[in-house]
Amino acid sequence: MSEAKTAKPPFDNLRLLWIAAFVIVVDQITKYFVGKSLVLYDSIPVISHFNLVRLHNTGAAFSMLNTAPAAMFIVLSVAVSIGILWWLRTNRHGQLLNALAFVFVLGGALGNAIDRATRGYVLDFIQFFVGEWHFAAFNVADMAITLGAGLMILDLVIQSLRRPTAAA
């Protein structure tokens, strides 16, 4: 009597949502402690070329659109989040790298949206510098969004390398 082996179903992308939740929790915890420990514009040297600071960003990346209302960014974050959740639900299996990229962006977008909804600004606290040049301050949510964007680019590169060239 032979038993039929059941094929293992492909990985369910929805299971990756815990990563987005983790990003949100770590982002909010770090912002809470920075908010309690530093006043606006405080700077604490940590190691060479790295400070903990407290800055309030009312705009988008690099403070672009800093005069736009917080509600605009909240609506944009919610729209992006709905789009990501829809993609994860309709593409439940496979495309792991793309799914990872989306959950990192989701966690970062919602982490910053929580700030805008509760504070009216995003609290940035990580600052790298060389001499007098300072890179724009950022936070855990921003790192997650950047990681997600990098994973999307990596996925595109991998997919383009896998496609046979039309000229061949």
C-alpha positions, 0 to 999 in steps of 0.5 A: 500500500503506497501512500501518496505524498502531498506536495508542500504548498508554496510559502504564503507571503501573508506570513511575512506580515509579522516582519512589518509588525516587528518594524512598527514596534521597533520603530515606535519603541526607539522613537519613544525612548528618543522622545523621552531622552532628548529635546528638539535639536539635542545631539549625543555623539555615539561613535565617530561619524554617528550621533543620536539626535532629535529632529522633527520632520514634517515633510517627506524624505530629506524634508521635501514637501515640509509645508504639506499637511500631515494628513496628506502623508497619512493618506499616502501611507494608508493608500500605499499600505492598502496596495501592498496588502492587496498585492500580498493577498492576491499574490499569496505564494512565491515571489519571496524577495518581492514580498519581503520588499513590500512588508519592509515598506509597509512597516516603515510607511505605517511606522511613520504614519503613526508619528504623523497621526500622533505627533504631527511630524516624524521623529528622526534620530539617526545621524551620520556625518563626515566633518561638517557634512551631515546626512539627513537624519532618519529612523527605523521606519526610514531604514525599513523603507530603504531596505524594501526599495533595495530589495525591489531593485535586487528583485528586478535585477535578478528577474532581468538576469533570468530572462533570456535575451531576445537577441539570442 
